Amino acid sequence: MKFLTSGITFLGVLMLSSIELMAQETSLLSKSGDKAKRGNETAVNYTLQTTKLDSEGLINLDGKLDEAMWQQVEVATDFTQRTPNDGEPATEKTEARIIYTADAIIVGARAYDSAMDSAAATLFRKDGSAYSDWFYVTIDSYNDNRTGFSFAVNPKGVRKDILLYDDDNEDLRWDAVWEAATSMDEKGWTVEMRIPLSQLRFSSNSDQIETEWGINFQRRIARKEEISFWAPTPQESSGFVSQFGTLQGIKNISAPKQLEIVPYGSTSLTRAPSEGDNPFYSANEMNGSVGADLKYGLTSDLTLTATINPDFGQVEADPAVINLSAFETYFREQRPFFLEGNEIFNFGKTKTYNTFGNPITFYSRRIGRAPQGNLEKYNDYNSHSVYNPGNNPSTYTKRPDQTTIAAAAKLSGKTRSGWSVGLLDAYTVQESSPYQIGTGRDGSFVVEPATNYLVARTKKDLNGGNTYLGGFLSSVNRNVNDRYFENFLHESAYLGGVDFEHNWDDLNWTASGTFSLSQVTGTEEAILETQKSSARYYNRVDAENLSLDPTKTSLGGFATEVSLRKSGGGNWRTSLTYSEVSPGYEVNDLGFENRADYRATAFVLSYEESDPKHLRYYEIWSYEMWAWNHDGDRIGNYYNVGSYMQFNNLWSFNFNINYAGNAYFDRMTRGGPVAQRPRDWNFNFNVRSDQTKPLSFNFGGFRRRVMSENEFDDVVWFGLEFRPTTFIQLEIEPEFGRGTETDQYVTAIDDPLATGTYGTRYVFADIDQTFLSTNIRLDWTFTPNISLQLYARPYISSGNFYNYKEFTTPRWYEFAVYGQDQGSIQYSEADEEYTVDPDGSGAAPSFTFEEQDYNFRSIQGNTVFRWEYKPGAALFLVWQHDRSNSGPNNDFRLGRDFSRLFGSEPTNVFLIKLSYWLGT
């Protein structure tokens, strides 16, 4: 792997050199005042002249536009629809103006409305999502045709801010500190916005040099589902920021040295149910924490964001799930520090339809993850010196729920010459847990080693923003030497890669690609575990090109993807994508990867019509994907057709029909021989009513059938959205599903007499599964800065295992049921286990396994009171509720299971968090 280490080292040197070069370019550009032309020829005709205001005191930010200054500046008007009637004039008049000062951009707008009584003036919290009218201003202060800072206000003064990147992608979690005020009258509504220059990114200029920025205004009228723009953004065109108009007249402004510090303090009380004789149990556990977030503008283009001892107590808990597969469940990131600005670290996936699940190279939830060590592993490593497992003693521990992040920092930004940079470093401390064995021996052990995480990303825009070249580098380093972690954790993990994108024909066509190398190092035991993981199964008994090497202390591989895509210009869209991931590619230390070892090709063809005769909009598509592993076994053979349509009454309908043809399972036996995959088909649909009404709903379903087996899935769902007033929104989304699987993995038993399956018996079962879940959300907003949010999710799931059987014939889908086709099976209620004699009177030894049936019930709740008592500063009052239990029943009975759920004791967490914003 010497070449891999050298390659990654070279990428690191290249990226550090790029950062140094960018700092130099920033300084030079601030003197030269270099201008960039807008990338779209249509946008050249849309220019707006702004005027400098010597004193902000001349504007009273009250949303009324009654100052004389507003009548002396140029007006942007004559908006053009994007939807529903693409290219037609907006149905309501909008006027927008911009003034700037030495410290801020001030925007004033009037949104005329001929039916103001029907305007959607909804009250909800900042950055929320609800039925509402909106006015947006989006500023491309980099003037790079790819980046936009978007600020939106609704008639009630609710604010929203969005960061646009790569021309048409959105980061909804970007958070800026700015002000707005609105006023409503019989003509419509007006808005004034004050956006500090510190919230934008640009280079300084002198009085003699005029700066041009990209600019666009947007108006949304909810009751008509109408979206219109000042500078048109036609549906058939690709890109978004590149369609903007030009803001002229900005002179003699200096990029401020942004400095924001947000210290916080929090305290929490956890009330948990009794845990019997656990000596570490506390009925009431108090905790407190202090920390701070910092944002500092190193240059006009580069910003340092840091957090010290962050607290995420106000974040919703992950939903409860039942996972019977060998693969990890993916949970989305919800922590603000890792969400804001995270888009710069996107790498490894081209802008196309998903092929075979390319690995995610940066999965920020690895930072601060749940500890990976436990007492059983610690005891095994120490030759059972802590306790003798044969005696089955009672063991007690107090493991933390997550690893403490001591500090994390991000450097991000983009220069006017097109260099983008992202650098993130985080350090998590060593975590320990006390233990007690029975009523005797006690002590403590480490459950997670101290770890450093590093991610670096750089991109260079070329050709007026139509092309970019990029690089990516990540590393994880742990202190695992001479401790039990060395048996299952990597000492280090590195990944380096390059990517590109090139657009032409007015952004209608795109060619893109990515290539990366990975390397993990550790002890022979740790690397052996990596080889045997479900992502690759080097131990697969019938693999031709894979084999275990127990002497390896490192593992490396590559991943690549190339794509050609048409995404604009006319009604037709298409893409062709090839992706490949080698068996040794491993990114799970800082990424997310359920599957390596594949080659896949995907083809998409779609047709969309924005102005059809009898509909408001429709789209039809077809998708095909074929995949093989590196042995040449076809593991993917998928076909899809689908459509989305919106009717003139604002109802919509969509459906998908999917078919999976002949292919092989190379993961079904979890390291055993390949099996044939039965053909199946599935169908799903969804109907949604007019969302402009106070009461709207949707319903849909999913149906899957396996053609040669008694295997199926049926799922139905329903969603209700209710707005009884302008300040209350209620959403209820129940979902019910049932199905039967005929190949649920149970266990594998070594037996040299099982010669047909390479000396191992692979035990499976049929399983009947049923589940019911409901998402309930209530938003009650008192003012744009004071809100109450409630979330609850009851969840019930049951599974009945039966027809325990043995996989018999590699490369076929054939099983022998115990007690029917071969051998015998007995169940012991006292021991809750099955005993199997696989060949009756034959010589094969019997074996046992535990009862697999389950019945699980849970309810999770989260209540958050939020008061933004000044811009950037907030008070949180949080109540988190969690109760769950399981029972011996293997069937689903709603009344019984629901009542037993509420018969269990809950865990309640009460938290108070106060933050304060200090900034310039």
ABEGO torsion letter per residue (X at the ends): XAAAAAAAAAAAAAAAAAAAAAAAAAAAAAAAGBBBBBABAAAAABBBBBBBBABAAABBBAGAGABAAAAABBBBBGBBBAOABBGBBBABBBBBBBBBBAABBBBBBBBBBABAAABBBBBBBBGBBBBBBBBBBBBBAAGAGABBBBBBBBAAGBBBBBBBBGGABBBAABBBBBBBBBBBBAAEBBBBBBBBAAABBBBBBBAABBBBBBBBBBBBBAAAGBBBBABBBBAABBEAAAABBBBBGBBGBBBBBBBBBBBBBBBBBBBBBBAEABAABBABBBBBBBBBBBBBBABAABBBBBBBGBBAAABBBBBBBBBABABBBBBBBABAAAABGAAAABBGBBBBBBBAGBBBABBAAABGBBBABBAAAAAAAAGGAABBAAAGBBBBBBBBABBBBABBBBBBEBBAAGBBBBBBBBBBBBBBBBBBBEABBBEBBBABBBBBBBBBBBBBBBGGGABBBBBBBBBBBBBABGBAAAAABBABBBBBBBBBBBBBGGGABBBBBBBBBBBBBEBAAAAAAAAABAAAGAABAABAABBBBAABABBBBBBBBBBBBBABGEABBBBBBBBBBBAABBAAAABBBABBGBBBBBBBBBBBBABBAABABBBBBBBBBBBBBAAGBBABBBBBBBBBBBBAAGBBBBBBBBBBBBBBBAAAAGGBBBBBBBBBBBBBBBBBBBAABABBBBBBBBBBBBAABBBBBBBBBBBBBBBABAABBBBBBBBBBBBBBAABBABBBBBAABAAAGGBBBBBBBBBBBBBBBBBBBBBBABAABBBBBBBBBBBBBBBBBGBBBBABBGBBBBBBBGAABEBBBBBAAAGBBBBBAAEABABBBBBBBBABBBBBBBBBBBBBBBBABBGBBBBBBBBBBBBBBBABABBBAAAAAAAAAABBBBBBBBBBBBBBBBX
